[in-house]
Amino acid sequence: MRRISHLLPLAFLAGISGLLGCLGVSDSDDLAELAEEDVGASEEMLVARPAARLILTDSVIARLKARAAAGDAAWTALKKRCDDYTTGTMHPPNGSTYPGYPSVGQGYQGDEYPPVVRALGICYRVTNDTAAQARYGEAGVRLLEAMSTPVASGGQKPSTDLGYGIRNYVVGMAFGYDWLYPALPAATKTRLVASMNAWIDWYDESGLIKNDPIGNYFAGYYLAKTAAALATEGENAKAGAYWNDVVTRMWGQLVKPKFTSMMAGGGWPEGWGYGGRAVLYVVEALWATKTATGLDWWKELPLAREQATYARYFTWPSLKHMDDQGTIRAGINMRPSVAMFLGLATMLEQQGDTSAAVARGFAADVIAAAGDDSAPWSKFLYGDPAAARSGYQSSGLSHFAAGPGHVGMRSSWDKTAVWGALSGGAYINAAYSGEQMFNAGGLSVVVGDQPVLMNATGWLPQNCGNACENLVNDDSYGTSQRRLHNTFFVDDATNRYNPGQNSLSPVDSNAHVERYEDRGAFVRARATGLGDQYGSPTVKPVSQFTRDVVFFRPGSFVLFDRTTVAKASADQWMSFHTPVAPRQVTTADATQKRFDVVVGTTLVGSVRALLPKSASTTTTTLPASTARLEVHAPVRAAAQQWLTVVSAGATLGEQTRLSAADGNVIAGNVVGVELSAPQNQVVLFSADQAATGTVC
């Protein structure tokens, strides 16, 4: 091990040798003495070769070897893969993209390479068979040579898709360099360093969202640069400068402060189509930093614990799907990622965090319900069957992620439970990345595995493929009307995205969840400042949009919305997206509007508009049998109040609006609803338009 003084944090030993020479310090022993003399200095410990620096510590390898010796099923499967890969052809980027197992091509911008590199690297480090180890090393060299093919000879251009491939090419090469280090000829190391440097240098200059940490591009870039700097230090003249940038800019100025604030409580604003891998990229970068240098950055940012918790609460009760906010591509199945849960669990174990056992217990139930998406290397590295598991069913039934402004709530941990999610925060994804959707104030509701209110932008691409992905893209960035959300709309031509929302960040928007509490029988949350998500910082078609949500268990969501718009004559409405066309049902109170959601012959829920009285409604047919229900204000005015009850399940009791105008409130400026069976509860809200009062 070699020490690096934290008072000289901006370079590795190779990068600071010239400076130390000027100070009369000539070697690593003298450097250690200098570090020890610095009062209060902490130390980085860079792992010496031939040991691996990235993740595969001696203790991790010892555990993997013990499992392999015991005949662990995941090892048997991984070893078979590695043995097969030694017989395959490794195609460069301009070769066959998907040549068929056991040969390897680049796949989608290099995504087929890293799983094979990691598999061969783990097999190389774990096996006790020297002949097999040599075969794994030789296959790894062939693969790394293919990946690092110079652009002029058919290699991948770093500029392709604004640098998307850095998450695959540089991450794969860096882990291969580290895990297969003893097997690499000098010429291969030189080739890999040149290729990684070319990618990093291009991305540093021109890569997408290189200065915005909350996005899948940056997450891949962060892991790539961290891993490359740590893996190649001592043999790469640029490694010290790369590490300087990781320490000062990427971690110190971007990841740590912005994840601490905007990502508090977990979540991934781009959606879990991107989120599973992006979360692991960032947490792996923190783990690699720890194993290579000893720096405990992951204890300064509880990312692994918060993400494991968030993902558990935002998985549907069936355990077959996750919350589908954000961008979902056609053909993506939004099942929970076991690879993510087990990866986070392993990293939590490495931190000594007892919540790891809960993550493993949840992953086991997801495997039983939806299967395991883990690659063979991941299943062996992260899926230790002897690791502690514990139940999660005694956990609370709601979770508030203050950073993104998300509240997840459910009636129970049963697979048939009612679940809902409120999105009440500003736009925190890099605006020009554009994978977060425009649904501030949006609510989604599910029973078991059946949506009652769906996120149309997530549901449609999963259920009608490319045509629906194109529909979502057009709504978001073509016509840019941004109608496919369960939130408030106003027709005002001064809004660039009329009638929908913008992508203003917390710098320009005050949208946030200001109140949250779980009282057992009910959950209460208030999202405020939502009007800032319309128009621009200088043109505000919506000056107020405050949404109060009360979830009465087991299945009633009461929404009380206050809105104020700049153009009093404008058409205004609340929008609700349902998995089938809703059926209007006659109500005892003719001023209410009730719409039932019936899937096949099963009543799964309803939407009932109580305010404004006698609202006008329209239903728009969407693909895949889905629909949009719009509740329009019957009398146009700048200020409006909206009272809606979304019921989940087949038991739908009567609902009575409560207000002074209805003659059933004799004192106090309040408005609300009486829910009959099964709740038999009254929900009252302060009726002041300014929303300064509290729920009664």
C-alpha positions as a printed Julia matrix, in Angstrom:
696×3 Matrix{Float64}:
   0.0     0.0     0.0
   1.15    3.54   -0.67
  -0.01    6.6     1.21
  -1.1     9.91   -0.24
  -1.41   12.89    2.07
  -4.86   14.47    2.12
  -3.13   17.83    2.35
  -1.99   17.08   -1.2
  -5.28   15.68   -2.48
  -5.07   16.77   -6.08
  -2.73   14.13   -7.47
  -1.6    10.58   -7.16
   2.0     9.78   -6.31
   3.03    9.74   -9.96
   1.48   13.13  -10.51
   3.09   14.85   -7.51
   6.6    13.43   -7.71
   7.9    16.55   -9.48
   6.54   18.86   -6.79
   7.96   16.71   -4.02
  11.32   16.69   -5.73
  11.36   20.49   -5.41
  10.7    20.04   -1.7
  13.57   17.62   -1.35
  11.36   14.54   -1.0
  12.35   11.78   -3.38
  10.48    8.55   -2.77
   7.32    7.0    -1.37
   8.85    6.42    2.09
   9.68   10.12    2.31
   6.15   10.91    1.14
   4.76    8.78    3.96
   6.9    10.65    6.48
   5.67   13.97    5.12
   2.06   12.82    5.41
   2.57   11.62    9.0
   4.12   14.97    9.97
   1.08   16.92    8.71
  -1.06   17.66   11.74
  -4.62   16.41   11.26
  -3.91   14.87    7.86
  -5.97   11.85    6.85
  -4.57    9.38    4.39
  -5.52    7.76    1.14
  -4.19    4.25    0.7
  -3.71    3.26   -2.93
  -3.68   -0.5    -3.31
  -0.44   -1.87   -4.76
  -0.31   -4.3    -7.68
  -1.0    -7.07   -8.48
  -4.0    -6.85   -6.11
  -7.21   -5.45   -7.55
  -8.05   -1.89   -6.57
 -11.68   -1.77   -7.7
 -14.12   -3.58   -5.41
 -12.41   -7.02   -5.41
 -10.57   -6.61   -2.11
  -8.75   -9.49   -0.48
 -11.7   -10.1     1.85
 -14.2   -10.08   -1.02
 -12.06  -12.5    -3.03
 -11.65  -14.78   -0.02
 -15.42  -14.97    0.39
 -15.94  -15.65   -3.32
 -13.29  -18.36   -3.28
 -14.99  -20.02   -0.32
 -18.31  -20.01   -2.14
 -16.71  -21.43   -5.26
 -15.06  -24.21   -3.24
 -18.42  -25.02   -1.68
 -20.03  -25.5    -5.09
 -22.1   -22.32   -5.06
 -24.65  -22.51   -7.9
 -23.93  -18.96   -9.03
 -20.22  -19.79   -9.32
 -20.96  -22.92  -11.33
 -23.06  -20.89  -13.76
 -20.48  -18.1   -14.0
 -17.58  -20.53  -14.51
 -19.5   -22.17  -17.35
 -19.91  -18.77  -18.95
 -16.23  -17.98  -18.6
 -15.22  -21.35  -20.01
 -17.48  -20.73  -23.0
 -16.18  -17.21  -23.56
 -12.65  -18.58  -23.91
 -13.85  -20.3   -27.11
 -15.68  -17.29  -28.53
 -14.63  -14.62  -30.99
 -14.26  -11.1   -29.62
 -15.54   -8.65  -32.22
 -14.38   -5.03  -32.36
 -16.97   -2.24  -32.53
 -17.13   -2.38  -36.34
 -17.56   -6.15  -36.29
 -20.68   -8.21  -35.72
 -22.85   -6.37  -33.21
 -24.65   -9.42  -31.83
 -22.62  -12.42  -33.03
 -24.27  -14.95  -30.76
 -23.03  -16.62  -27.59
 -20.22  -17.36  -26.74
 -18.82  -14.79  -29.16
 -19.05  -11.17  -28.12
 -19.91   -8.0   -30.06
 -20.46   -4.45  -28.91
 -24.28   -4.65  -28.81
 -25.89   -1.27  -28.19
 -23.01    1.2   -28.0
 -20.81   -1.26  -26.17
 -23.27   -2.59  -23.6
 -22.47   -6.22  -24.41
 -18.8    -5.8   -23.46
 -18.77   -4.95  -19.71
 -20.7    -8.02  -18.46
 -18.21  -10.3   -20.23
 -15.2    -8.32  -19.0
 -16.49   -8.53  -15.44
 -17.29  -12.21  -15.75
 -13.8   -13.07  -17.02
 -12.18  -10.79  -14.43
 -14.0   -12.44  -11.53
 -13.29  -15.93  -12.85
  -9.62  -14.97  -13.26
  -9.37  -13.75   -9.66
 -11.41  -16.52   -8.04
 -10.36  -19.76   -9.73
  -7.64  -21.9    -8.2
  -7.08  -23.72  -11.49
  -3.99  -22.11  -13.01
  -4.73  -23.46  -16.5
  -8.28  -22.08  -16.4
  -6.97  -18.8   -15.06
  -4.63  -18.51  -18.03
  -7.53  -19.16  -20.43
  -9.68  -16.53  -18.74
  -6.83  -14.04  -18.87
  -6.19  -14.73  -22.55
  -9.89  -14.33  -23.41
 -10.0   -11.1   -21.41
  -7.0    -9.74  -23.29
  -8.66  -10.52  -26.62
 -11.84   -8.78  -25.52
 -10.05   -5.71  -24.18
  -7.99   -5.49  -27.39
 -11.24   -5.52  -29.37
 -12.87   -2.88  -27.17
  -9.86   -0.57  -27.43
  -9.62   -0.73  -31.22
  -8.5     2.73  -32.43
 -11.17    4.75  -34.18
  -9.16    4.77  -37.4
  -9.21    0.97  -37.4
 -12.92    0.57  -36.7
 -13.19    1.51  -33.05
 -16.09    3.39  -31.51
 -15.99    7.17  -31.76
 -16.33    8.72  -28.28
 -18.57   11.38  -29.81
 -21.24    8.83  -30.81
 -24.55    9.86  -29.24
 -22.79   12.61  -27.26
 -20.62   10.12  -25.38
 -23.27    7.61  -24.28
 -20.82    4.73  -24.67
 -18.35    5.93  -22.03
 -20.42    3.99  -19.48
 -19.67    0.81  -21.4
 -16.31    1.26  -23.06
 -14.31    3.03  -20.36
 -16.03    1.27  -17.46
 -15.4    -2.09  -19.14
 -11.8    -1.31  -19.98
 -11.06    0.11  -16.51
 -12.45   -2.91  -14.68
 -10.72   -5.22  -17.14
  -7.43   -3.38  -16.64
  -7.78   -3.77  -12.88
  -9.22   -7.26  -12.49
  -7.14   -8.86  -15.26
  -4.03   -6.8   -14.55
  -1.55   -9.68  -14.08
  -2.6   -11.22  -17.42
  -2.23   -8.05  -19.49
   0.83   -7.68  -21.74
   2.52   -4.3   -21.58
   1.34   -3.45  -25.08
  -2.27   -4.14  -24.11
  -2.0    -1.89  -21.08
  -0.61    0.9   -23.25
  -3.42    0.42  -25.78
  -6.08    0.47  -23.05
  -4.68    3.6   -21.44
  -4.65    5.38  -24.79
  -8.23    4.37  -25.54
  -9.59    5.3   -22.1
  -7.79    8.63  -22.2
  -9.24    9.41  -25.62
 -12.76    8.75  -24.34
 -12.29   10.75  -21.13
 -10.59   13.68  -22.83
 -13.41   13.92  -25.37
 -16.09   13.7   -22.68
 -14.36   16.26  -20.48
 -14.58   18.66  -23.4
 -17.86   17.8   -25.13
 -19.83   15.1   -23.31
 -23.53   15.46  -22.53
 -24.41   16.79  -19.04
 -20.78   16.64  -17.97
 -21.51   19.22  -15.26
 -24.96   17.98  -14.15
 -24.77   14.96  -11.84
 -28.42   13.88  -11.83
 -28.61   12.05  -15.12
 -27.66    8.67  -16.55
 -24.99   10.19  -18.81
 -23.17   11.79  -15.9
 -23.52    8.64  -13.77
 -21.74    6.58  -16.44
 -19.12    9.29  -16.9
 -18.51    9.49  -13.14
 -17.92    5.76  -12.77
 -15.81    5.67  -15.93
 -13.47    8.47  -14.91
 -13.19    7.3   -11.31
 -12.47    3.7   -12.28
 -10.0     4.64  -15.02
  -8.05    7.01  -12.78
  -7.83    4.49   -9.95
  -7.08    1.5   -12.16
  -4.34    3.07  -14.26
  -2.5     5.25  -11.73
   1.22    4.57  -11.99
   1.02    3.68  -15.69
  -1.03    6.56  -17.03
   0.43   10.06  -17.04
  -3.09   11.54  -17.01
  -4.46    9.5   -14.1
  -3.48   12.09  -11.52
  -5.26   14.89  -13.37
  -8.33   12.72  -13.83
  -8.4    11.95  -10.12
  -7.97   15.63   -9.31
 -11.14   16.32  -11.29
 -13.03   13.48   -9.62
 -12.08   14.75   -6.15
 -12.61   18.46   -6.64
 -15.27   18.91   -9.31
 -17.2    15.69   -9.83
 -17.46   14.62   -6.19
 -16.82   17.82   -4.27
 -18.83   20.29   -6.35
 -21.42   18.12   -8.07
 -22.23   14.66   -6.73
 -22.01   15.22   -3.0
 -23.84   18.58   -2.71
 -26.5    17.95   -5.35
 -27.28   14.37   -4.38
 -27.44   15.45   -0.74
 -30.11   18.02   -1.55
 -31.93   17.07   -4.75
 -31.77   13.29   -4.25
 -32.41   13.13   -0.49
 -34.55   10.09    0.22
 -33.69    8.36   -3.02
 -35.28    8.08   -6.43
 -34.15    8.66   -9.99
 -35.98   11.44  -11.88
 -35.34    9.89  -15.29
 -37.34    6.83  -14.25
 -36.28    3.3   -13.47
 -35.72    2.37  -17.09
 -32.48    4.28  -16.6
 -32.4     4.43  -12.83
 -31.31    0.91  -11.86
 -28.0     1.08  -13.71
 -27.42    4.76  -13.05
 -27.78    4.28   -9.29
 -25.35    1.37   -9.36
 -22.85    3.4   -11.42
 -22.7     6.1    -8.76
 -22.59    3.75   -5.77
 -19.96    1.56   -7.46
 -17.84    4.68   -7.99
 -18.04    5.37   -4.26
 -17.19    1.75   -3.44
 -14.25    1.71   -5.85
 -12.98    4.92   -4.25
 -13.09    3.21   -0.87
 -11.35    0.0    -1.96
  -8.64    1.77   -3.95
  -7.88    4.7    -1.64
  -9.59    4.13    1.7
 -11.73    7.26    1.35
 -15.19    6.78    2.91
 -17.17    8.97    0.56
 -20.11    6.61    0.66
 -20.46    7.29    4.39
 -20.74   11.0     3.6
 -23.56   10.3     1.16
 -26.01    7.54    2.27
 -26.94    6.87   -1.34
 -27.04    3.08   -1.2
 -29.37    2.98    1.81
 -31.7     5.69    0.52
 -31.95    4.17   -2.94
 -32.65    0.68   -1.61
 -35.37    2.12    0.62
 -36.91    4.25   -2.11
 -36.98    1.42   -4.64
 -38.71   -0.86   -2.13
 -41.46    1.68   -1.44
 -41.95    2.55   -5.1
 -42.32   -1.05   -6.23
 -45.93   -1.98   -6.9
 -47.5    -4.33   -4.33
 -47.42   -7.25   -6.79
 -43.6    -6.97   -6.87
 -43.86   -7.31  -10.66
 -43.48   -3.65  -11.62
 -41.87   -0.46  -10.37
 -43.17    3.08  -10.39
 -43.05    4.13  -14.03
 -42.48    7.88  -13.86
 -39.78    9.23  -16.13
 -38.76    7.98  -19.55
 -39.67    4.4   -20.35
 -38.56    3.03  -23.71
 -40.56    0.65  -25.86
 -39.99   -2.97  -24.92
 -38.8    -2.15  -21.41
 -40.45   -4.25  -18.71
 -40.56   -2.18  -15.55
 -40.0    -5.07  -13.19
 -37.92   -4.3   -10.1
 -34.2    -4.81  -10.65
 -32.88   -7.62   -8.47
 -29.39   -6.75   -9.71
 -29.82   -3.28   -8.24
 -31.21   -4.5    -4.9
 -28.49   -7.13   -4.45
 -25.77   -4.72   -5.58
 -26.95   -2.12   -3.1
 -27.25   -4.78   -0.39
 -23.64   -5.87   -0.92
 -22.4    -2.3    -0.78
 -24.41   -1.69    2.39
 -22.82   -4.8     3.94
 -19.41   -3.42    3.08
 -20.36   -0.28    5.01
 -21.64   -2.28    7.96
 -25.18   -1.01    7.38
 -27.79   -3.36    8.83
 -30.39   -2.28    6.24
 -28.57   -4.58    3.81
 -30.5    -7.54    5.2
 -33.82   -5.84    4.4
 -32.69   -5.18    0.82
 -31.77   -8.85    0.44
 -35.06  -10.0     1.93
 -36.98   -7.81   -0.48
 -34.87   -9.0    -3.43
 -35.69  -12.62   -2.55
 -39.42  -11.86   -2.74
 -38.99  -10.01   -6.04
 -37.15  -13.01   -7.49
 -40.05  -15.25   -6.49
 -42.61  -12.89   -8.02
 -40.89  -11.48  -11.1
 -37.59  -13.29  -11.68
 -33.97  -12.22  -11.49
 -32.44   -9.77  -13.98
 -28.88  -10.26  -12.66
 -26.11  -11.09  -15.11
 -24.03  -14.15  -14.1
 -21.14  -12.04  -12.78
 -23.55   -9.88  -10.77
 -25.42  -12.86   -9.36
 -22.16  -14.36   -8.09
 -20.57  -11.15   -6.82
 -23.69   -9.69   -5.18
 -26.02  -12.66   -4.65
 -24.41  -14.38   -1.66
 -27.0   -16.94   -0.46
 -25.43  -17.01    3.02
 -25.74  -13.25    3.54
 -28.23  -12.13    6.16
 -31.81  -11.45    5.12
 -34.63   -9.93    7.08
 -38.27   -9.15    6.47
 -39.55   -5.72    5.55
 -43.25   -6.26    6.26
 -42.98   -4.6     9.67
 -41.65   -1.42    8.06
 -43.78    1.68    7.77
 -46.25    1.9     4.92
 -45.1     5.17    3.35
 -41.88    6.9     2.34
 -41.09   10.56    1.68
 -38.14   11.42   -0.55
 -37.67   15.14    0.08
 -35.13   15.63   -2.72
 -37.33   14.75   -5.7
 -40.5    15.53   -3.72
 -41.98   12.04   -3.98
 -44.34   10.31   -1.55
 -45.0     6.57   -1.85
 -47.87    5.1     0.19
 -49.65    1.78    0.46
 -52.36    0.05    2.43
 -50.17   -2.92    3.42
 -47.26   -5.04    2.21
 -49.64   -7.65    0.74
 -49.3    -8.3    -2.98
 -52.91   -7.19   -3.5
 -52.55   -3.93   -1.57
 -53.42   -0.43   -2.75
 -50.43    1.77   -3.63
 -50.09    5.39   -4.66
 -47.33    7.83   -5.56
 -47.4    11.64   -5.46
 -44.81   13.61   -7.44
 -44.54   17.08   -5.93
 -41.07   18.41   -6.71
 -39.34   20.6    -9.29
 -37.48   19.33  -12.33
 -34.11   18.02  -11.13
 -32.87   16.05  -14.14
 -30.54   18.05  -16.38
 -33.05   19.95  -18.54
 -31.2    19.18  -21.76
 -31.02   15.49  -20.87
 -34.8    15.5   -20.86
 -35.66   12.1   -19.39
 -37.66   13.37  -16.41
 -41.3    13.9   -17.3
 -43.5    16.95  -16.7
 -45.86   15.75  -13.98
 -45.43   17.99  -10.94
 -48.47   17.31   -8.77
 -49.13   14.0   -10.51
 -50.69   11.05   -8.69
 -50.64    7.4    -9.74
 -52.68    4.64   -8.08
 -52.37    0.86   -8.35
 -54.16   -2.13   -6.84
 -51.82   -5.11   -6.71
 -50.52   -5.05  -10.28
 -53.46   -3.19  -11.82
 -53.29    0.58  -12.35
 -56.31    2.7   -11.53
 -54.55    5.97  -12.37
 -51.55    5.32  -14.57
 -48.49    7.27  -15.6
 -49.35    7.3   -19.29
 -45.77    8.14  -20.31
 -44.6     4.91  -18.69
 -47.58    2.64  -19.3
 -48.04    3.32  -23.01
 -44.52    2.41  -24.29
 -44.66   -0.83  -22.3
 -48.02   -1.8   -23.77
 -47.98   -0.63  -27.38
 -44.31   -0.42  -28.3
 -42.58    2.03  -30.62
 -45.75    3.79  -31.73
 -46.51    4.75  -28.15
 -42.92    5.72  -27.39
 -43.18    8.06  -30.37
 -46.49    9.39  -29.04
 -44.86   10.19  -25.69
 -41.87   11.8   -27.39
 -44.13   13.96  -29.52
 -46.19   15.02  -26.52
 -43.02   15.9   -24.6
 -40.81   17.41  -27.32
 -42.71   17.53  -30.61
 -45.98   19.35  -30.03
 -44.6    19.91  -26.49
 -48.09   20.14  -25.02
 -47.16   17.68  -22.28
 -50.72   16.47  -21.71
 -50.0    12.86  -20.7
 -49.98   13.47  -16.94
 -52.36   13.32  -13.97
 -52.13   16.97  -13.01
 -53.51   20.46  -13.68
 -53.69   22.17  -17.08
 -54.64   25.64  -18.32
 -55.01   26.81  -21.9
 -52.84   29.94  -22.05
 -50.91   30.77  -25.21
 -48.28   32.65  -23.22
 -47.06   29.24  -22.0
 -44.4    27.88  -24.31
 -45.57   24.36  -23.45
 -49.27   25.17  -23.49
 -51.13   23.65  -21.67
 -48.46   21.67  -19.81
 -45.35   22.1   -17.7
 -41.77   23.29  -18.07
 -38.45   21.91  -16.86
 -37.48   24.55  -14.3
 -35.1    23.36  -11.6
 -35.18   24.31   -7.9
 -33.11   27.35   -8.85
 -36.19   28.85  -10.54
 -39.05   26.82   -9.06
 -40.39   26.51   -5.53
 -42.26   23.28   -6.26
 -41.81   20.94   -3.3
 -43.63   18.78   -0.78
 -43.95   20.99    2.27
 -45.96   18.67    4.53
 -45.96   14.93    5.02
 -47.16   12.71    7.84
 -48.31    9.12    8.24
 -50.79    8.65   11.07
 -51.44    4.96   10.44
 -55.07    5.27    9.35
 -54.08    7.9     6.8
 -51.2     9.6     5.01
 -51.28   13.31    4.39
 -49.05   15.25    1.99
 -49.11   18.73    0.51
 -47.26   19.76   -2.66
 -46.94   23.5    -3.11
 -45.25   25.94   -5.47
 -46.36   23.76   -8.37
 -47.4    26.81  -10.38
 -43.71   27.52  -11.01
 -43.62   24.46  -13.28
 -45.75   26.3   -15.86
 -44.55   28.99  -18.26
 -41.12   30.47  -17.59
 -39.33   32.35  -14.81
 -40.75   35.61  -16.18
 -44.09   34.53  -17.68
 -46.3    32.65  -15.23
 -49.67   31.43  -16.55
 -50.22   29.67  -13.19
 -49.46   31.73  -10.1
 -50.66   29.04   -7.69
 -51.13   25.31   -7.73
 -51.25   23.6    -4.35
 -52.27   19.95   -4.05
 -53.29   18.35   -0.76
 -53.52   14.56   -0.79
 -55.0    12.47    2.0
 -54.77    8.7     1.56
 -57.23    6.94    3.83
 -56.32    3.3     4.09
 -57.21    0.93    2.6
 -58.14    2.64   -0.67
 -59.33    6.26   -0.83
 -57.22    9.16   -2.12
 -58.77   12.57   -1.45
 -57.3    15.4    -3.54
 -57.95   19.04   -2.73
 -56.39   21.44   -5.23
 -56.21   25.21   -5.21
 -55.25   26.91   -8.46
 -54.91   30.51   -9.57
 -54.19   31.43  -13.17
 -53.2    34.66  -14.89
 -55.88   34.48  -17.56
 -59.28   34.23  -15.85
 -61.07   33.38  -19.11
 -58.82   30.42  -19.86
 -60.09   26.86  -19.95
 -58.76   24.94  -16.9
 -58.94   21.28  -16.05
 -57.65   18.36  -14.02
 -56.5    15.31  -15.95
 -56.65   11.62  -15.02
 -55.3     8.76  -17.14
 -56.94    5.35  -16.8
 -56.02    1.94  -18.24
 -59.45    1.65  -19.92
 -62.08    4.19  -20.86
 -63.85    5.18  -17.63
 -67.6     4.6   -17.35
 -69.76    7.44  -16.1
 -72.09    6.4   -13.28
 -75.13    8.29  -12.0
 -74.68    9.78   -8.53
 -77.26   10.75   -5.91
 -75.79   14.27   -5.95
 -76.22   15.52   -9.5
 -73.47   18.12   -9.03
 -70.88   15.33   -8.69
 -69.35   13.34  -11.55
 -68.35    9.72  -10.99
 -66.38    7.58  -13.42
 -65.68    3.9   -12.73
 -62.62    2.04  -13.99
 -63.7    -1.44  -15.04
 -61.06   -3.77  -16.47
 -62.77   -6.68  -18.19
 -65.6    -7.33  -15.79
 -63.72   -6.23  -12.67
 -64.31   -2.89  -11.0
 -60.83   -1.71   -9.96
 -61.61    1.83   -8.85
 -63.25    5.14   -9.63
 -62.65    8.86  -10.03
 -65.24   11.19   -8.51
 -65.21   14.97   -9.05
 -66.93   16.83   -6.19
 -65.6    20.33   -6.93
 -66.09   22.36   -8.95
 -69.79   21.59   -8.82
 -71.3    20.36  -12.07
 -67.92   20.22  -13.78
 -67.86   19.47  -17.47
 -65.92   16.37  -18.49
 -64.33   14.98  -21.63
 -62.81   11.59  -22.36
 -60.04   11.17  -24.92
 -59.25    7.73  -26.32
 -55.55    6.79  -26.26
 -53.73    3.72  -27.63
 -53.68    0.35  -25.88
 -57.31    0.78  -24.71
 -56.29    3.62  -22.37
 -58.0     6.97  -21.91
 -57.69   10.45  -20.49
 -60.49   11.87  -18.35
 -60.54   15.67  -18.11
 -62.55   17.54  -15.47
 -63.07   21.14  -16.64
 -64.16   24.12  -14.58
 -67.75   24.94  -15.63
 -67.34   28.64  -14.79
 -64.07   30.25  -15.76
 -62.36   32.33  -13.1
 -58.81   33.03  -12.04
 -59.11   31.12   -8.78
 -60.53   27.6    -8.64
 -60.85   24.84   -6.07
 -60.98   21.19   -7.03
 -62.04   18.29   -4.81
 -61.57   14.77   -6.19
 -61.73   11.3    -4.69
 -59.88    8.46   -6.37
 -61.03    5.11   -4.98
 -59.05    1.92   -5.45
 -60.62   -1.51   -5.23
 -64.08   -2.93   -5.85
 -65.75   -1.59   -2.68
 -66.88    1.94   -3.48
 -69.01    3.66   -0.87
 -71.02    6.85   -1.23
 -69.2    10.18   -0.91
 -70.79   13.38    0.37
 -69.26   16.79   -0.22
 -69.06   18.93    2.92
 -69.14   22.73    2.75
 -71.07   25.72    3.99
 -72.66   26.03    0.54
 -73.96   22.48    0.87
 -75.52   23.3     4.23
 -73.68   20.56    6.12
 -70.9    22.75    7.59
 -72.29   25.17   10.16
 -69.05   26.7    11.42
 -65.53   27.22   10.09
 -64.18   27.93    6.62
 -63.71   24.3     5.62
 -64.5    22.01    2.73
 -64.2    18.26    2.46
 -65.88   14.92    2.0
 -67.54   12.24    4.08
 -66.37    8.81    2.97
 -68.86    6.05    3.71
 -67.9     2.37    4.02
 -65.3     0.97    4.08
 -63.59    4.07    5.55
 -66.46    5.81    7.38
 -64.28    8.89    7.72
 -64.55   12.62    7.26
 -61.77   14.59    5.56
 -61.84   18.39    5.95
 -59.53   21.0     4.48
 -59.2    24.66    5.27
 -60.93   26.35    2.36
 -58.76   29.47    2.25
 -57.42   29.9    -1.25
 -53.99   30.92    0.04
 -53.57   27.43    1.54
 -52.19   28.76    4.8
 -54.56   26.72    6.95
 -54.15   23.14    8.04
 -56.17   19.99    7.53
 -58.87   19.76   10.21
